[in-house]
Every structure is written in C-alpha cells, then in structure tokens.
Amino acid sequence: MGNLNHFFGAILGNSGYVRNRELEFSLKNIPRTELAQQIEATLNIVISTLDQLSEDDLAKEYPIEPLGYKMTTEYFLIHLFGHLGYHLGQINFHRRLLDVE
C-alpha cells in the first residue's frame, strides 16, 4: 500500500501522504479490520487519482525518476501495475501455505 499511496497519492494526486518505507516492512500484527480499512483507503486514492488524469497527463513525464531514468506517467503506471501483480502473487502463495492442513 505504501508504494501506491506514494506514487499515486502523493506524487500524482498531491494527497500529502508521506512514505515511511522502513515502517512498511517492519509492522507486524496489524488487526484485520485496520488492514482492510487501509486497503480500502489506498484503493480510493488510486481510483480518485486515476479519475483526475487525462490522456495528456499520461503522456507527460512522471514527476520523479523512481527507476533511475525519465519516463512517461503512462509507462510508470504500467510498471506499477506489474509490480502490484508480483505482490499479489506473493500474497496468494502465502495464503495457500496457510490453507494447508
């Protein structure tokens, strides 16, 4: 959720989100209801940000260089889509491990 809140919300949507990447990877035992609320809030940020973007915005240069080089906003959003898919695969793998009896 941190990268989506940062790269969508803060960078493209001017949400004011401040990322604490170290904390993202160290938090443990987050209550399920709180996690679900955070996921829902992140989804809302992504949707509201995407709703604000025009085709011209997608063709513009992404405001920062998170991959170390200049790219269009559209290019970086496609990268984020693939990155999210990677993490969803990890989540599904761990879910299957927990389902084993």
Secondary structure by P-SEA (a helix, b strand, c coil): cccccccccccccccccccaaaaaaccccccaaaaaaaaaaaaaaaaaaaaaccccccccccccccccccccaaaaaaaaaaaaaaaaaaaaaaaaaaacc
